[in-house]
Amino acid sequence: MAAERIEEIGIRKVLGASNFRIISILISSIARIVMIASLTASVIAYLIMSEWLEDFYYHDEINFWAFISAAILAAGIASVTKAVQSYNATTANPISALRYE
């Protein structure tokens, strides 16, 4: 996504945006997507697991902390990955991105 938005990043840099602001804009878009996907996957997994565990005579209750920690871990990994890619894009020369326009 950073490669697709390299021209936007170049324009923001020329107009005076800080690296931190550009990175936060790019991270917020991916964080929303990851959290929505995690919420959807958690609900589906909970329903499937609860149905499956009902068939066993001895079963344990499903712990919600596993779903929460998985969502936080997924969001953290996605945010760090996006931050590194965004940092590389923001430290590049904005003139080279805008030269071909």
Beta strands, then each sheet from edge to edge (+ up, - down):
end
